[in-house]
Amino acid sequence: MPRGDRRSLVLWSWVVLALLAAHDVTHVVDDGLDTSPGQLAVVAIPQWLALAGLMTVVIRDVGGHGRTAALLLGISVVVGFAIVHLLPVTPISFWELQPSLVSWVLAWAATAAGVWLAVLARPPLRASVQYS
């Protein structure tokens, strides 16, 4: 992976993680989300262990898989936020709760950053082969 691409992937991976961390904080401080620290820990601890593993691969480009790890990070954030908070399909959907504006903004910002990371990390398009 060219150096500039790797730097962008690492930078945007950090942006995604920062937005996720801020989102996790809103779960405890936003009364409209009604999440206890214990409830947050049950979800956040395994989540952050997985994120640490992915981030290690992104930063070190372990085995040349940094791009794939960044793609997985971006896609998992987008799918996770969509299913858990943004689509009205679960009892903990934001549509069923009363989150503050800050919580809404962080959820959408993390989702947008995840989309952008996935776009940056997507495999390069291959030239199509034309047969005569």
N, C-alpha and C positions, 0 to 999 in steps of 0.2 A: 504494500500500500504506500503510495507516495507520501512524503512527510507532511505536506500541507493538509492532505485528506485526514491523516491520522490525528493531527493537531485539532482539526475541526471536530472530529468524532469525540475526542477526549473532552474538549471544551463543552460541546453540547450534551455529552453524557453527564458532566458535572452540573450543567444547568438543570437538566431533568432531575437529578438527585436533589439539588437544592430546592426545587419546587415541590418535590415529594416530601422532603423534610418539613417544609413550611406547611404543606397540606396536613401532615401528621400532627403538627402542633395545633392546627385549627380544630382538630377533633377533640382536643382536651380543653381548649380555651373558648370555643364557640358553643354557647349554651343551646343553640338551635340544633346542634349535632348530637348532643346528649351522649357523649362517649366517655366512659370512665378510663382512667389510665390503665387499669387491668385489661379492659376490653381492647384498648389500642395495642397493648403489649402482645396479646395473643396473636394479633395479625401482623404487627409491625416487626417483631423480632425475627420470625422466619423470613419475612419479606426483605428486611435489610440484610440478612445473611446472604440471601440469594443475590441481592443487588451488589453486595461487596464482592462476591465471586465474579459476577459479570463485569464489574468495574475494573477488577484486577486484570481480566483478560483484555478489556478495552485499552487500559493504560499500557500494559506490557506487550500487547499484541502477541500473547502467548500462542505459539505454534502458527502464527499468521492468522489467527482467528479473531482479531480485534474488531474487524468490520462486522463479522457475524454476531459477535457479542453485543455490539452497539445496535445492530438491527433488532436483535432479540429484546434488548432493553427498551428500545423505542416502541416496538409492537406490543410488548407486554404492558407498558404503561398505558398506551392508547386503549387496548382491549380491557385492561383492568378498570380504568376509570369509566369507560363506557358502560360496562356491565354492572359495576358496583354502584356508581354514583350518578351517571349522566342519563342513562336510560331508565324509564320508570318501570323496571321489571323486578326490583328487589325491595324488601322492606327498609333497607338502608339507602335507597335511592334519595338523592337530594330533593326529588319531587315529593317524597313522602315526609321529609324532615323540614326544618326551617333554618337552613344555613344562612349565615351572614353573607353580605356582598363579597367580603374578603374570601370566604370559603368558596363561593361560586367562581370568583376570578382565579383563584389558585387552582381549582379543579380544571377549568378550561385552559389555563396557561400551561399546566403540566401536560395536559392532553395535546395541546398544540406543539409544545416542545418535543413530546414523544413522536408526533407525526413528522416533525422536521428532522429529528435524529434518524428515524427510519428512512426518510428520503435520502439523507446524506449517506447512510450506511448501505443502501440497496446495492446489490451487485451491479457492476457496469453492464450496460446493454451490449449485447454482442451484435456484430454486423451480420445482417441476414445474407445467406448464401443464395445467389441467383443462378439458376440452371438455365442454360440456353438450349 
